[in-house]
């Protein structure tokens, strides 16, 4: 009877009437959102304007007809011209536009029709307001017809046509803002991402847009960099007011190819509690083979300094040495969160001193190692599995097509690089690697899902 009385006394003193919180207490609730506090990163987008798209844009902006007068033998003479063809090529870092023009020139006797060769050399640039222009344009007009050469020598017929075309080229503008404004709207809009039973919000706040040098290779190619402040909050934080598309900044160089963005994820501890509860059956975790009706329930997770605290309620009947009791108390365990191969774990999770003493006094009835191991297993959260939906969502939401062009984005890899415990939330740091391209027009290959 002596062991039975000893066990009965320990159980009665500690849990017979229900134990209160042992250690440490939950910090007071703090209102406000989980704070991600992102570091600015760059998303490099490779933009390609095909020769066909460039030719169509030039064809729409270079006039097809023109008219004017020029002096000849002391009298003004009329001329009319019509462009009948247009070809685009590339020469020494500049765009070369060649066209055939048919001119009708009024001569002292009658009217003559002359073929004219039109050649334009210009450097394509994009201004800070996202307008493509032809910089340092050089316009040359010539004709092999001797009659027009005579008119040129006497009155400047070719000079008049050249001046008219030069004005049109200097005023050429191809507005890229509609396409980029749509891309900016999609990127700046918070994305709702289901993560298990919870909902997260991904926000890619655009801070600036940079453009690298232009490359001419059977089209116009250019690297654009979106300077963003990326973050994911779980649950969704209050979205910031949308900002307009910032001006374009032309820079000397950009790093091409796949980019890596560090995304902080702010997750409240309720998500970890849900992860633990998912390992329970109907809210209960039966952990003891010796006492199959003894269970853990109501997991709570919070922080104490740099550690996670796991509070579990233990309940159920215990029959030992002829005694029949109902346990009803709270257990506390603490540990440091770590991320190992994209899995959030607490490998050093151990009972607190008070809980250890409690379990030691009940060692005849309870196995503290079993409780610890069960809690460690239940608290493991496979972040990589949950991030698959994030990767798919970002790739699909950031890709779109329109009549003018399309944007294609792919998130290739997501890796958790660190975890830090704050008072009311965990902040995970995630490295996201991807690539993105803009096409004008959208090629058939980019249209495939």
SEKOLKOL-15486 format. One line per field, with one value per residue (C-alpha): residue in three letters; x, y, z. Coordinates in nm, 2 decimals. Layout:
r: c(ALA ...)
east: c(X ...)
north: c(Y ...)
up: c(Z ...)
This chain:
r: c(UNK UNK UNK UNK UNK UNK UNK UNK UNK UNK UNK UNK UNK UNK UNK UNK UNK UNK UNK UNK UNK UNK UNK UNK UNK UNK UNK UNK UNK UNK UNK UNK UNK UNK UNK UNK UNK UNK UNK UNK UNK UNK UNK UNK UNK UNK UNK UNK UNK UNK UNK UNK UNK UNK UNK UNK UNK UNK UNK UNK UNK UNK UNK UNK UNK UNK UNK UNK UNK UNK UNK UNK UNK UNK UNK UNK UNK UNK UNK UNK UNK UNK UNK UNK UNK UNK UNK UNK UNK UNK UNK UNK UNK UNK UNK UNK UNK UNK UNK UNK UNK UNK UNK UNK UNK UNK UNK UNK UNK UNK UNK UNK UNK UNK UNK UNK UNK UNK UNK UNK UNK UNK UNK UNK UNK UNK UNK UNK UNK UNK UNK UNK UNK UNK UNK UNK UNK UNK UNK UNK UNK UNK UNK UNK UNK UNK UNK UNK UNK UNK UNK UNK UNK UNK UNK UNK UNK UNK UNK UNK UNK UNK UNK UNK UNK UNK UNK UNK UNK UNK UNK UNK UNK UNK UNK UNK UNK UNK UNK UNK UNK UNK UNK UNK UNK UNK UNK UNK UNK UNK UNK UNK UNK UNK UNK UNK UNK UNK UNK UNK UNK UNK UNK UNK UNK UNK UNK UNK UNK UNK UNK UNK UNK UNK UNK UNK UNK UNK UNK UNK UNK UNK UNK UNK UNK UNK UNK UNK UNK UNK UNK UNK UNK UNK UNK UNK UNK UNK UNK UNK UNK UNK UNK UNK UNK UNK UNK UNK UNK UNK UNK UNK UNK UNK UNK UNK UNK UNK UNK UNK UNK UNK UNK UNK UNK UNK UNK UNK UNK UNK UNK UNK UNK UNK UNK UNK UNK UNK UNK UNK UNK UNK UNK UNK UNK UNK UNK UNK UNK UNK UNK UNK UNK UNK UNK UNK UNK UNK UNK UNK UNK UNK UNK UNK UNK UNK UNK UNK UNK UNK UNK UNK UNK UNK UNK UNK UNK UNK UNK UNK UNK UNK UNK UNK UNK UNK UNK UNK UNK UNK UNK UNK UNK UNK UNK UNK UNK UNK UNK UNK UNK UNK UNK UNK UNK UNK UNK UNK UNK UNK UNK UNK UNK UNK UNK UNK UNK UNK UNK UNK UNK UNK UNK UNK UNK UNK UNK UNK UNK UNK UNK UNK UNK UNK UNK UNK UNK UNK UNK UNK UNK UNK UNK UNK UNK UNK UNK UNK UNK UNK UNK UNK UNK UNK UNK UNK UNK UNK UNK UNK UNK UNK UNK UNK UNK UNK UNK UNK UNK UNK UNK UNK UNK UNK UNK UNK UNK UNK UNK UNK UNK UNK UNK UNK UNK UNK UNK UNK UNK UNK UNK UNK UNK UNK UNK UNK UNK UNK UNK UNK UNK UNK UNK UNK UNK UNK UNK UNK UNK)
east: c(0.00 0.29 0.37 0.00 -0.04 0.27 0.14 -0.20 -0.06 0.15 -0.13 -0.38 -0.15 -0.06 -0.35 -0.63 -0.80 -0.65 -0.32 -0.28 -0.03 0.32 0.57 0.60 0.28 0.15 0.25 -0.04 -0.22 -0.08 -0.31 -0.18 -0.07 0.23 0.51 0.71 0.96 1.09 1.43 1.41 1.49 1.50 1.29 1.47 1.24 1.38 1.18 1.18 1.03 1.04 1.13 0.77 0.64 0.89 0.82 0.44 0.50 0.73 0.48 0.21 0.42 0.62 0.38 0.27 0.20 0.31 0.28 0.45 0.62 0.97 1.11 1.21 1.32 1.17 0.83 0.69 0.64 0.42 0.52 0.33 0.49 0.37 0.56 0.51 0.73 0.92 1.20 1.37 1.73 2.01 2.34 2.61 2.38 2.11 1.79 1.79 1.47 1.46 1.16 1.06 0.88 0.71 0.72 0.51 0.69 0.55 0.80 0.80 0.65 0.41 0.45 0.69 0.69 1.02 1.13 1.30 1.50 1.44 1.68 1.66 1.92 1.83 1.91 1.61 1.57 1.30 1.23 1.15 0.77 0.80 0.78 1.01 1.17 1.42 1.72 1.98 1.78 1.96 1.74 1.88 1.68 1.82 1.71 1.89 1.65 1.84 1.53 1.48 1.85 1.81 1.51 1.71 2.00 1.77 1.51 1.57 1.28 1.45 1.54 1.18 1.07 1.36 1.27 0.91 1.01 1.27 0.99 0.79 1.08 1.17 0.81 0.79 0.67 0.57 0.40 0.49 0.30 -0.03 0.14 0.37 0.08 -0.12 0.19 0.24 -0.12 -0.09 0.23 0.13 -0.21 -0.19 -0.24 -0.46 -0.28 -0.44 -0.19 -0.35 -0.66 -0.54 -0.50 -0.19 -0.14 0.17 0.25 0.51 0.52 0.70 0.95 1.11 1.17 1.52 1.62 1.95 2.12 1.94 2.05 1.96 1.95 1.67 1.46 1.50 1.59 1.62 1.65 1.40 1.43 1.14 1.27 1.02 0.96 0.81 0.63 0.39 0.17 -0.03 -0.30 -0.34 -0.23 -0.40 -0.30 -0.12 -0.26 -0.17 0.11 0.13 0.38 0.71 0.92 1.17 1.54 1.79 2.10 2.44 2.40 2.17 2.24 2.05 1.91 1.72 1.67 1.65 1.42 1.42 1.06 0.99 0.68 0.51 0.30 0.10 0.13 -0.22 -0.09 0.14 -0.14 -0.35 -0.05 -0.03 -0.41 -0.40 -0.19 -0.46 -0.76 -1.08 -0.87 -0.70 -0.36 -0.36 0.01 0.03 0.01 -0.01 -0.30 -0.48 -0.74 -0.49 -0.46 -0.31 -0.53 -0.58 -0.22 -0.11 0.20 0.36 0.71 0.91 1.23 1.39 1.21 0.88 0.65 0.42 0.14 -0.06 -0.36 -0.33 -0.64 -0.79 -0.82 -0.52 -0.54 -0.24 -0.19 -0.56 -0.63 -0.85 -0.79 -0.87 -0.57 -0.65 -0.36 -0.13 0.22 0.47 0.77 1.01 1.26 1.42 1.26 1.48 1.43 1.58 1.53 1.23 1.07 1.00 1.10 1.18 1.44 1.54 1.18 1.20 0.97 1.02 1.16 0.82 0.67 0.97 0.93 0.56 0.63 0.91 0.67 0.43 0.69 0.52 0.22 0.35 0.64 0.77 0.99 0.69 0.50 0.81 0.85 0.48 0.49 0.80 0.65 0.32 0.50 0.69 0.55 0.65 0.69 0.82 0.49 0.29 0.50 0.41 0.08 0.26 0.49 0.20 0.00 0.27 0.36 0.00 -0.11 0.20 0.16 -0.09 -0.14 -0.31 -0.34 -0.02 0.20 0.24 0.43 0.55 0.68 0.80 0.89 1.14 1.25 1.15 1.38 1.34 1.66 1.59 1.33 1.30 1.05 0.88 0.63 0.31 0.44 0.71 0.91 1.04 1.29 1.23 1.46 1.25 1.42 1.25 1.26 1.03 1.00 0.79 0.72 0.58 0.40 0.33 0.49 0.30 0.53 0.46 0.08 0.11 0.00)
north: c(0.00 0.24 0.29 0.33 0.59 0.78 0.78 0.88 1.17 1.30 1.28 1.43 1.72 1.80 1.71 1.57 1.90 2.03 2.20 2.56 2.70 2.60 2.78 3.00 3.20 3.32 3.68 3.94 3.96 4.24 4.39 4.43 4.24 4.00 4.21 4.07 4.37 4.27 4.35 4.50 4.25 4.25 4.05 4.05 4.03 3.98 4.18 4.08 4.28 4.08 4.22 4.17 4.37 4.64 4.65 4.68 4.97 5.15 5.09 5.25 5.55 5.63 5.81 5.63 5.94 6.30 6.62 6.96 7.22 7.30 7.59 7.52 7.79 8.06 7.90 7.67 7.32 7.05 6.70 6.39 6.07 5.73 5.46 5.12 4.89 4.87 4.65 4.64 4.53 4.60 4.77 4.86 4.87 5.07 4.99 5.02 5.10 5.08 5.18 5.23 5.55 5.66 6.04 6.25 6.58 6.88 6.99 7.30 7.08 6.82 6.58 6.29 5.98 5.89 5.59 5.70 5.50 5.59 5.47 5.55 5.46 5.52 5.40 5.27 5.40 5.38 5.70 5.73 5.74 5.40 5.54 5.38 5.64 5.66 5.85 6.02 5.93 5.97 5.99 5.95 5.98 5.91 5.84 5.71 5.90 6.18 6.40 6.40 6.46 6.77 6.88 6.83 7.04 7.32 7.33 7.06 6.82 6.54 6.77 6.86 6.49 6.41 6.70 6.57 6.22 6.34 6.52 6.20 5.99 6.24 6.23 5.85 5.71 5.35 5.35 5.05 5.17 4.99 4.65 4.73 4.90 4.57 4.37 4.62 4.59 4.21 4.22 4.49 4.32 4.10 3.73 3.51 3.18 2.88 2.72 2.41 2.53 2.88 3.16 3.36 3.68 3.74 4.10 4.21 4.59 4.75 5.02 5.09 4.97 4.96 4.90 4.77 4.83 4.74 4.44 4.41 4.05 3.98 4.20 4.44 4.27 4.44 4.34 4.50 4.48 4.53 4.64 4.49 4.45 4.09 3.95 3.67 3.71 3.43 3.51 3.80 4.14 4.46 4.54 4.86 5.13 5.05 5.26 5.39 5.25 5.42 5.60 5.39 5.42 5.34 5.18 5.07 4.70 4.43 4.07 3.86 3.51 3.35 3.58 3.50 3.69 3.67 3.66 3.69 3.50 3.62 3.34 3.36 3.08 2.98 2.82 2.60 2.51 2.40 2.19 2.02 1.97 1.81 1.52 1.46 1.24 1.44 1.69 1.43 1.26 0.92 0.86 0.59 0.22 0.14 0.39 0.39 0.64 0.90 1.18 1.52 1.80 2.18 2.26 2.61 2.76 3.09 3.24 3.31 3.50 3.32 2.99 2.83 2.72 2.43 2.40 2.08 1.98 1.62 1.44 1.09 0.81 0.65 0.32 0.22 0.02 -0.03 0.34 0.51 0.88 1.13 1.34 1.70 1.94 2.13 2.04 2.29 2.23 2.47 2.46 2.65 2.64 2.53 2.47 2.15 2.07 2.30 2.14 2.34 2.15 2.19 1.92 2.03 2.05 1.95 1.97 2.27 2.22 2.23 1.99 1.76 1.76 1.69 1.40 1.26 1.24 1.05 0.84 0.53 0.62 0.84 0.82 1.18 1.07 0.95 1.28 1.47 1.26 1.28 1.66 1.69 1.48 1.67 2.01 1.93 2.13 2.05 2.40 2.27 2.08 2.39 2.61 2.41 2.60 2.93 2.85 2.74 3.05 3.30 3.14 3.14 3.48 3.67 3.53 3.69 3.77 4.04 4.16 4.36 4.10 3.87 3.81 3.47 3.40 3.07 3.01 2.73 2.68 2.77 2.72 2.83 2.98 3.09 3.12 3.37 3.36 3.69 3.76 3.70 3.54 3.35 3.51 3.27 3.37 3.21 3.22 3.21 3.15 3.21 3.37 3.60 3.72 3.98 3.92 4.15 3.99 3.68 3.37 3.05 2.87 3.12 3.07 2.71 2.65)
up: c(0.00 0.06 -0.32 -0.39 -0.12 -0.24 -0.60 -0.49 -0.29 -0.58 -0.83 -0.59 -0.50 -0.86 -1.09 -0.88 -0.86 -1.19 -1.22 -1.32 -1.56 -1.46 -1.69 -1.88 -1.91 -2.24 -2.32 -2.33 -2.66 -2.88 -3.15 -3.50 -3.80 -3.83 -3.98 -4.27 -4.30 -4.65 -4.80 -5.15 -5.42 -5.80 -6.05 -6.38 -6.68 -7.03 -7.28 -7.65 -7.93 -8.25 -8.59 -8.70 -8.41 -8.46 -8.84 -8.77 -8.52 -8.76 -9.04 -8.84 -8.74 -9.06 -9.30 -9.61 -9.81 -9.82 -10.01 -10.03 -10.26 -10.36 -10.56 -10.92 -11.17 -10.95 -10.91 -10.64 -10.76 -10.60 -10.52 -10.39 -10.26 -10.14 -9.96 -10.11 -9.90 -9.57 -9.45 -9.11 -9.04 -8.79 -8.85 -8.59 -8.29 -8.48 -8.65 -9.03 -9.20 -9.58 -9.79 -10.15 -10.23 -10.55 -10.60 -10.84 -10.90 -11.09 -11.35 -11.58 -11.85 -11.72 -11.43 -11.37 -11.15 -10.99 -10.77 -10.44 -10.19 -9.83 -9.56 -9.19 -8.93 -8.56 -8.21 -8.01 -7.66 -7.39 -7.19 -6.83 -6.92 -7.09 -7.45 -7.71 -7.94 -8.23 -8.11 -8.33 -8.64 -8.97 -9.28 -9.63 -9.96 -10.30 -10.65 -10.96 -11.19 -11.36 -11.39 -11.02 -10.96 -11.18 -10.98 -10.66 -10.79 -10.90 -10.62 -10.35 -10.41 -10.23 -9.94 -9.90 -9.88 -9.65 -9.41 -9.40 -9.32 -9.06 -8.87 -8.86 -8.74 -8.47 -8.35 -8.35 -8.02 -7.92 -7.59 -7.37 -7.07 -7.13 -7.13 -6.83 -6.64 -6.67 -6.55 -6.27 -6.16 -6.14 -5.96 -5.71 -5.63 -5.32 -5.41 -5.19 -5.14 -4.97 -4.72 -4.57 -4.39 -4.37 -4.62 -4.68 -4.89 -5.11 -5.18 -5.43 -5.37 -5.67 -5.56 -5.89 -6.25 -6.41 -6.77 -6.90 -7.23 -7.56 -7.76 -8.13 -8.25 -8.50 -8.28 -7.98 -7.65 -7.32 -6.95 -6.72 -6.34 -6.10 -5.76 -5.52 -5.15 -5.14 -4.84 -4.74 -4.43 -4.27 -4.21 -4.45 -4.32 -4.40 -4.77 -4.83 -5.06 -5.43 -5.57 -5.93 -6.18 -6.09 -6.36 -6.56 -6.47 -6.74 -6.58 -6.72 -6.64 -6.50 -6.41 -6.66 -6.62 -6.32 -6.02 -5.65 -5.43 -5.05 -4.92 -4.55 -4.43 -4.12 -3.97 -3.65 -3.40 -3.46 -3.78 -3.58 -3.35 -3.65 -3.77 -3.43 -3.42 -3.76 -3.61 -3.35 -3.39 -3.32 -3.13 -2.91 -2.93 -2.75 -2.67 -2.41 -2.48 -2.11 -2.06 -2.40 -2.27 -2.16 -2.42 -2.50 -2.65 -2.69 -2.82 -2.78 -2.93 -2.83 -2.78 -2.47 -2.55 -2.85 -2.78 -2.87 -2.59 -2.65 -2.40 -2.40 -2.19 -2.05 -1.95 -1.92 -1.67 -1.50 -1.32 -1.12 -0.80 -0.77 -0.79 -1.06 -1.12 -1.40 -1.49 -1.58 -1.61 -1.84 -1.96 -2.10 -2.33 -2.49 -2.77 -3.05 -3.40 -3.69 -4.06 -4.19 -4.56 -4.59 -4.28 -3.96 -3.66 -3.29 -3.24 -2.89 -2.76 -2.39 -2.09 -1.87 -1.53 -1.36 -1.62 -1.58 -1.20 -1.25 -1.48 -1.26 -0.97 -1.19 -1.36 -1.23 -1.44 -1.73 -1.98 -2.03 -2.32 -2.51 -2.45 -2.57 -2.88 -2.97 -2.93 -3.15 -3.42 -3.41 -3.43 -3.75 -4.04 -4.40 -4.54 -4.88 -4.94 -4.85 -5.07 -5.38 -5.39 -5.35 -5.64 -5.87 -5.77 -5.83 -6.17 -6.29 -6.15 -6.28 -6.63 -6.87 -7.24 -7.43 -7.78 -7.76 -7.58 -7.29 -6.97 -6.87 -6.52 -6.36 -6.00 -6.01 -5.65 -5.30 -5.01 -4.65 -4.53 -4.17 -3.89 -3.61 -3.32 -3.23 -2.96 -3.16 -3.48 -3.65 -3.94 -4.20 -4.47 -4.80 -5.11 -5.42 -5.76 -6.09 -6.43 -6.63 -6.99 -7.18 -7.55 -7.81 -7.98 -7.78 -7.95 -7.99 -7.75 -7.47 -7.52 -7.40 -7.04)
